[in-house]
Amino acid sequence: MTEHATWPGPLAGLRVLDLTRVLAGPMTTQFLGDLGAEIIKVEPPGGDDTRSFPPHVGGESHYFVGLNRGKRGVVLDLRTTDGAETLRRLADACDVLVENFRPGVMNRLGLGPAALMARNPRLIWCAISGFGADGPLRDEPSFDIVTQALTGVMSVNGPEGGPPTKLGLPVGDMSGAIFGAVSILAALHERHATGRGRLIDVSLYDGTMSLLAHFAQLPALTGEDPAPMGSRHPSIVPYDAFPARDGTVVIACLADRFWPRLCAALEAPDLAADPRYATTALRRENRATLEPRVAELTASRTVADLTARLRAQDVPHAPVLSVSAALAHPHAAARGMVEEVEHPTAGTLRLLGRPVKFPGAPQAPLRPPPRLGEHTDEVLREVLCLDDAELARLRAAGALG
């Protein structure tokens, strides 16, 4: 064991009150927990909605497990007077509060940011919602597919000439999670200078639309909307998924220097010598003849043969892996992207590892997600110094579910 083996991470000492559920909010706080913050996840008596999402192992939902590792679980009924007051006291003792209710819900509970930040001026409050705190869609319900549709993301995804298609990954929710975590870190930096917290308004709509990046420039510059192209690139050829005899391989010929290398890997000197394909611009113009020829060459070889040849020529490529194959890849193991943890009822869980590494200072092993209310008494004793009698009174009053 090294001297850093139990290092929790750079956010050690930061306490986060997590009132979130489903995906965007829990992923935000999971990121912060990966960096060493203490996450206190507060759930209603029925638990996070995702606890009911099948399939389950040992009573635990795969969905909940994937988004709540390492947190401490508390149950509070915020509709009760004692439950609401207990939350206020927890917020007094926390650095960050994250919630992803619809705008106005926390205010109606008497637990809005103005009230809690008046009690704790250092509190950073991150509100994550579908459409944000203002605008004509503010109060509309939103889930990932709604976000992808309204931001134009679905319109550029899917096969060429096919119908708009949702991305397999819930990019709308995930964008909210990433920007939520980034904004909290920015507010923490500001708090070092000012000593005061800040209210943060993160919307899935804004985050997902920002990911359009260069796609957003095309209508203004060309007068045309970008269209779905499957796995192809609108400007780079070949840049696509190509058939192999026993699977699929992607090839990304992003720069002219890769073209002769690709031709060598495919043993296609005729392509290398063909003036129609000499430059990026020419290959784009002649896509209709070039791509079928590359596909014909790849289809005659196995995935293993193709990847060996492309690697030898230093051509950017990859086999298209299933999720299970991706998790079993040697590089995933080398990067610590899969960790095994023991759960009291679900047994051994294989969790995704932390996406951020700190060379020379390995973090402590991951901890499993909490069972519903698993740490209620522990957290209230530790953070609020409640004794057995007060815990019993709160439980009898229904505040703890």
C-alpha positions as semicolon CSV with decimal commas, in nm:
position;residue;x (nm);y (nm);z (nm)
1;M;0,000;0,000;0,000
2;T;0,138;0,340;-0,096
3;E;0,116;0,651;0,119
4;H;-0,159;0,780;-0,113
5;A;-0,366;0,461;-0,117
6;T;-0,645;0,607;0,095
7;W;-0,642;0,955;-0,060
8;P;-1,010;1,042;-0,125
9;G;-0,939;1,297;-0,398
10;P;-0,895;1,672;-0,448
11;L;-1,246;1,756;-0,322
12;A;-1,187;1,587;0,014
13;G;-1,364;1,780;0,289
14;L;-1,637;1,909;0,057
15;R;-1,987;1,805;0,165
16;V;-2,262;1,787;-0,099
17;L;-2,633;1,757;-0,026
18;D;-2,780;1,558;-0,313
19;L;-3,157;1,596;-0,361
20;T;-3,149;1,461;-0,715
21;R;-3,303;1,162;-0,885
22;V;-3,299;0,974;-1,215
23;L;-2,991;1,070;-1,424
24;A;-2,862;1,427;-1,472
25;G;-2,850;1,517;-1,103
26;P;-2,719;1,183;-0,972
27;M;-2,447;1,180;-1,237
28;T;-2,346;1,534;-1,139
29;T;-2,302;1,439;-0,775
30;Q;-2,136;1,110;-0,867
31;F;-1,871;1,308;-1,057
32;L;-1,812;1,520;-0,746
33;G;-1,793;1,206;-0,534
34;D;-1,538;1,058;-0,775
35;L;-1,323;1,364;-0,700
36;G;-1,342;1,304;-0,327
37;A;-1,647;1,498;-0,209
38;E;-1,877;1,351;0,054
39;I;-2,218;1,299;-0,106
40;I;-2,528;1,278;0,114
41;K;-2,808;1,153;-0,108
42;V;-3,150;1,245;0,031
43;E;-3,438;1,038;-0,103
44;P;-3,811;1,044;-0,031
45;P;-3,961;0,745;0,153
46;G;-4,024;0,567;-0,179
47;G;-3,669;0,628;-0,299
48;D;-3,521;0,761;-0,620
49;D;-3,751;0,673;-0,912
50;T;-3,476;0,464;-1,068
51;R;-3,477;0,215;-0,781
52;S;-3,779;0,060;-0,954
53;F;-3,620;0,039;-1,302
54;P;-3,557;-0,326;-1,405
55;P;-3,351;-0,535;-1,423
56;H;-3,261;-0,578;-1,057
57;V;-2,986;-0,775;-0,883
58;G;-3,025;-0,848;-0,514
59;G;-3,306;-0,593;-0,496
60;E;-3,096;-0,317;-0,653
61;S;-3,169;-0,157;-0,990
62;H;-2,892;-0,155;-1,251
63;Y;-2,989;0,207;-1,324
64;F;-2,955;0,325;-0,965
65;V;-2,632;0,132;-0,916
66;G;-2,476;0,296;-1,222
67;L;-2,535;0,653;-1,100
68;N;-2,499;0,651;-0,723
69;R;-2,176;0,479;-0,627
70;G;-1,998;0,596;-0,314
71;K;-2,285;0,806;-0,175
72;R;-2,439;0,793;0,172
73;G;-2,814;0,739;0,162
74;V;-3,063;0,926;0,381
75;V;-3,443;0,914;0,371
76;L;-3,637;1,233;0,455
77;D;-4,000;1,316;0,390
78;L;-3,977;1,684;0,298
79;R;-4,355;1,716;0,312
80;T;-4,341;1,687;0,691
81;T;-4,244;1,976;0,917
82;D;-3,967;1,778;1,083
83;G;-3,838;1,643;0,755
84;A;-3,814;1,991;0,605
85;E;-3,642;2,128;0,916
86;T;-3,394;1,842;0,915
87;L;-3,308;1,925;0,554
88;R;-3,253;2,291;0,648
89;R;-3,011;2,185;0,916
90;L;-2,827;1,954;0,678
91;A;-2,800;2,238;0,426
92;D;-2,648;2,455;0,699
93;A;-2,368;2,199;0,729
94;C;-2,305;2,150;0,356
95;D;-2,098;2,330;0,094
96;V;-2,310;2,243;-0,210
97;L;-2,674;2,153;-0,268
98;V;-2,780;1,992;-0,596
99;E;-3,144;1,940;-0,695
100;N;-3,320;1,860;-1,020
101;F;-3,684;1,928;-0,944
102;R;-3,891;2,138;-1,180
103;P;-3,840;2,511;-1,117
104;G;-4,046;2,629;-0,820
105;V;-4,085;2,293;-0,642
106;M;-3,831;2,370;-0,370
107;N;-3,987;2,711;-0,309
108;R;-4,328;2,552;-0,263
109;L;-4,179;2,325;0,002
110;G;-4,040;2,629;0,182
111;L;-3,690;2,505;0,098
112;G;-3,595;2,733;-0,189
113;P;-3,249;2,877;-0,251
114;A;-3,326;3,220;-0,106
115;A;-3,433;3,069;0,225
116;L;-3,152;2,816;0,260
117;M;-2,876;3,042;0,129
118;A;-2,983;3,313;0,376
119;R;-2,910;3,062;0,652
120;N;-2,585;2,945;0,493
121;P;-2,436;3,221;0,274
122;R;-2,150;2,991;0,167
123;L;-2,391;2,738;0,017
124;I;-2,357;2,676;-0,357
125;W;-2,695;2,577;-0,498
126;C;-2,704;2,399;-0,834
127;A;-3,052;2,365;-0,983
128;I;-3,068;2,128;-1,281
129;S;-3,387;2,122;-1,488
130;G;-3,508;2,041;-1,835
131;F;-3,544;2,396;-1,963
132;G;-3,395;2,622;-1,696
133;A;-3,532;2,879;-1,454
134;D;-3,691;3,105;-1,718
135;G;-3,815;3,106;-2,076
136;P;-4,142;2,992;-2,234
137;L;-4,072;2,621;-2,174
138;R;-3,969;2,666;-1,809
139;D;-4,256;2,464;-1,661
140;E;-4,279;2,195;-1,929
141;P;-4,187;1,835;-1,844
142;S;-3,871;1,714;-2,011
143;F;-3,677;1,393;-2,050
144;D;-3,372;1,312;-2,257
145;I;-3,555;1,235;-2,582
146;V;-3,746;1,565;-2,555
147;T;-3,418;1,751;-2,513
148;Q;-3,257;1,575;-2,808
149;A;-3,556;1,657;-3,028
150;L;-3,580;2,027;-2,939
151;T;-3,209;2,103;-2,965
152;G;-3,164;1,960;-3,316
153;V;-2,951;1,667;-3,199
154;M;-3,196;1,403;-3,323
155;S;-3,209;1,567;-3,665
156;V;-2,841;1,496;-3,731
157;N;-2,840;1,142;-3,592
158;G;-2,934;0,820;-3,767
159;P;-2,882;0,667;-4,111
160;E;-2,859;0,885;-4,418
161;G;-3,206;0,941;-4,556
162;G;-3,363;0,780;-4,252
163;P;-3,587;0,921;-3,980
164;P;-3,448;1,131;-3,692
165;T;-3,299;0,898;-3,430
166;K;-3,227;0,943;-3,063
167;L;-2,867;0,882;-2,961
168;G;-2,833;0,557;-2,770
169;L;-2,665;0,737;-2,481
170;P;-2,888;0,990;-2,302
171;V;-2,674;1,283;-2,412
172;G;-2,930;1,540;-2,294
173;D;-2,914;1,424;-1,935
174;M;-2,541;1,363;-1,950
175;S;-2,473;1,713;-2,079
176;G;-2,662;1,850;-1,779
177;A;-2,449;1,634;-1,550
178;I;-2,119;1,744;-1,700
179;F;-2,205;2,114;-1,707
180;G;-2,354;2,085;-1,359
181;A;-2,027;1,950;-1,218
182;V;-1,818;2,207;-1,407
183;S;-2,033;2,497;-1,289
184;I;-2,011;2,381;-0,926
185;L;-1,632;2,367;-0,947
186;A;-1,630;2,719;-1,094
187;A;-1,852;2,846;-0,812
188;L;-1,623;2,685;-0,555
189;H;-1,330;2,870;-0,705
190;E;-1,523;3,196;-0,683
191;R;-1,617;3,123;-0,321
192;H;-1,251;3,110;-0,226
193;A;-1,231;3,478;-0,320
194;T;-1,573;3,603;-0,205
195;G;-1,660;3,372;0,082
196;R;-2,011;3,343;-0,058
197;G;-2,198;3,077;-0,249
198;R;-2,394;3,120;-0,570
199;L;-2,714;2,999;-0,732
200;I;-2,648;2,802;-1,052
201;D;-2,910;2,743;-1,322
202;V;-2,825;2,441;-1,540
203;S;-3,066;2,319;-1,805
204;L;-3,047;2,004;-2,015
205;Y;-3,170;2,213;-2,307
206;D;-2,884;2,463;-2,286
207;G;-2,620;2,197;-2,230
208;T;-2,731;1,979;-2,519
209;M;-2,769;2,271;-2,759
210;S;-2,415;2,384;-2,675
211;L;-2,289;2,046;-2,797
212;L;-2,402;2,131;-3,150
213;A;-2,075;2,329;-3,173
214;H;-1,972;2,354;-3,541
215;F;-2,303;2,204;-3,658
216;A;-2,472;2,527;-3,546
217;Q;-2,261;2,726;-3,794
218;L;-2,373;2,538;-4,103
219;P;-2,721;2,692;-4,154
220;A;-2,577;3,044;-4,141
221;L;-2,280;2,967;-4,365
222;T;-2,441;2,734;-4,619
223;G;-2,813;2,805;-4,589
224;E;-2,873;2,435;-4,529
225;D;-2,936;2,226;-4,221
226;P;-2,692;1,941;-4,152
227;A;-2,849;1,604;-4,226
228;P;-2,797;1,263;-4,066
229;M;-2,514;1,065;-4,223
230;G;-2,500;0,752;-4,010
231;S;-2,139;0,702;-3,899
232;R;-2,000;0,904;-4,189
233;H;-1,834;1,245;-4,155
234;P;-1,970;1,533;-4,363
235;S;-1,622;1,654;-4,464
236;I;-1,377;1,367;-4,415
237;V;-1,364;1,055;-4,636
238;P;-1,317;0,775;-4,548
239;Y;-1,448;0,827;-4,196
240;D;-1,710;0,563;-4,129
241;A;-1,793;0,216;-4,003
242;F;-1,695;-0,048;-4,261
243;P;-1,796;-0,414;-4,280
244;A;-1,551;-0,691;-4,202
245;R;-1,602;-1,061;-4,260
246;D;-1,695;-1,112;-3,895
247;G;-1,789;-0,770;-3,763
248;T;-1,742;-0,399;-3,816
249;V;-1,439;-0,168;-3,808
250;V;-1,433;0,210;-3,803
251;I;-1,168;0,393;-4,004
252;A;-1,095;0,763;-3,948
253;C;-0,878;0,902;-4,224
254;L;-0,883;1,249;-4,069
255;A;-0,576;1,393;-4,243
256;D;-0,412;1,349;-4,583
257;R;-0,111;1,173;-4,429
258;F;-0,331;0,878;-4,333
259;W;-0,456;0,814;-4,686
260;P;-0,146;0,642;-4,832
261;R;-0,112;0,446;-4,508
262;L;-0,471;0,322;-4,539
263;C;-0,412;0,221;-4,900
264;A;-0,105;0,026;-4,792
265;A;-0,296;-0,146;-4,511
266;L;-0,569;-0,250;-4,757
267;E;-0,315;-0,348;-5,025
268;A;-0,480;-0,107;-5,268
269;P;-0,207;0,070;-5,470
270;D;-0,467;0,163;-5,731
271;L;-0,645;0,383;-5,477
272;A;-0,320;0,545;-5,368
273;A;-0,237;0,630;-5,728
274;D;-0,583;0,753;-5,825
275;P;-0,576;1,137;-5,859
276;R;-0,948;1,156;-5,768
277;Y;-0,858;1,068;-5,410
278;A;-0,533;1,258;-5,359
279;T;-0,662;1,517;-5,110
280;T;-0,925;1,552;-4,842
281;A;-1,132;1,780;-5,064
282;L;-1,113;1,542;-5,362
283;R;-1,203;1,239;-5,154
284;R;-1,509;1,426;-5,028
285;E;-1,610;1,515;-5,386
286;N;-1,570;1,152;-5,494
287;R;-1,722;0,989;-5,188
288;A;-1,975;0,796;-5,401
289;T;-1,704;0,589;-5,571
290;L;-1,447;0,575;-5,292
291;E;-1,651;0,450;-4,997
292;P;-1,796;0,141;-5,173
293;R;-1,444;0,047;-5,285
294;V;-1,307;0,071;-4,929
295;A;-1,604;-0,131;-4,801
296;E;-1,536;-0,398;-5,064
297;L;-1,175;-0,428;-4,945
298;T;-1,261;-0,441;-4,574
299;A;-1,543;-0,692;-4,620
300;S;-1,300;-0,955;-4,744
301;R;-1,095;-0,953;-4,421
302;T;-1,160;-1,039;-4,059
303;V;-1,172;-0,780;-3,785
304;A;-0,848;-0,916;-3,638
305;D;-0,669;-0,897;-3,973
306;L;-0,793;-0,546;-4,044
307;T;-0,703;-0,409;-3,702
308;A;-0,354;-0,562;-3,725
309;R;-0,295;-0,411;-4,068
310;L;-0,433;-0,069;-3,973
311;R;-0,231;-0,063;-3,651
312;A;0,087;-0,147;-3,838
313;Q;0,027;0,153;-4,066
314;D;-0,075;0,382;-3,775
315;V;-0,419;0,448;-3,924
316;P;-0,684;0,560;-3,670
317;H;-0,928;0,272;-3,640
318;A;-1,118;0,052;-3,397
319;P;-1,338;-0,254;-3,399
320;V;-1,699;-0,177;-3,304
321;L;-1,734;-0,346;-2,967
322;S;-2,040;-0,443;-2,769
323;V;-2,069;-0,291;-2,420
324;S;-1,955;-0,616;-2,258
325;A;-1,658;-0,641;-2,493
326;A;-1,567;-0,277;-2,427
327;L;-1,573;-0,337;-2,051
328;A;-1,353;-0,646;-2,095
329;H;-1,095;-0,470;-2,314
330;P;-0,739;-0,475;-2,174
331;H;-0,717;-0,096;-2,199
332;A;-1,028;-0,057;-1,982
333;A;-0,859;-0,274;-1,722
334;A;-0,530;-0,086;-1,747
335;R;-0,709;0,246;-1,699
336;G;-0,909;0,123;-1,401
337;M;-1,238;0,183;-1,580
338;V;-1,401;-0,125;-1,425
339;E;-1,386;-0,189;-1,051
340;E;-1,540;-0,463;-0,843
341;V;-1,711;-0,373;-0,515
342;E;-1,910;-0,581;-0,268
343;H;-2,272;-0,490;-0,205
344;P;-2,466;-0,623;0,097
345;T;-2,753;-0,765;-0,110
346;A;-2,641;-0,755;-0,474
347;G;-2,309;-0,927;-0,414
348;T;-2,014;-0,840;-0,633
349;L;-2,085;-0,540;-0,855
350;R;-1,870;-0,439;-1,150
351;L;-1,886;-0,059;-1,151
352;L;-1,744;0,188;-1,397
353;G;-1,426;0,345;-1,263
354;R;-1,347;0,712;-1,218
355;P;-1,298;0,894;-1,550
356;V;-1,040;1,137;-1,407
357;K;-0,699;1,016;-1,290
358;F;-0,434;1,182;-1,073
359;P;-0,098;1,024;-1,156
360;G;0,112;0,953;-0,849
361;A;-0,183;0,979;-0,611
362;P;-0,424;0,687;-0,652
363;Q;-0,761;0,727;-0,488
364;A;-0,921;0,488;-0,243
365;P;-1,133;0,206;-0,394
366;L;-1,488;0,283;-0,495
367;R;-1,773;0,216;-0,254
368;P;-2,110;0,067;-0,357
369;P;-2,428;0,273;-0,394
370;P;-2,640;0,302;-0,078
371;R;-2,945;0,097;0,001
372;L;-3,254;0,308;0,059
373;G;-3,201;0,500;0,383
374;E;-2,892;0,297;0,468
375;H;-2,704;0,587;0,631
376;T;-2,993;0,795;0,768
377;D;-2,911;0,748;1,136
378;E;-2,536;0,757;1,075
379;V;-2,547;1,089;0,886
380;L;-2,789;1,260;1,123
381;R;-2,581;1,156;1,422
382;E;-2,255;1,266;1,262
383;V;-2,362;1,587;1,088
384;L;-2,641;1,713;1,316
385;C;-2,531;1,543;1,641
386;L;-2,877;1,389;1,693
387;D;-2,913;1,131;1,967
388;D;-3,120;0,813;1,975
389;A;-3,418;0,987;2,136
390;E;-3,434;1,257;1,867
391;L;-3,396;1,000;1,588
392;A;-3,679;0,799;1,739
393;R;-3,897;1,112;1,760
394;L;-3,830;1,201;1,396
395;R;-3,907;0,848;1,288
396;A;-4,231;0,842;1,485
397;A;-4,328;1,175;1,326
398;G;-4,277;1,027;0,977
399;A;-3,988;1,260;0,891
400;L;-3,754;0,971;0,817
401;G;-4,004;0,765;0,621
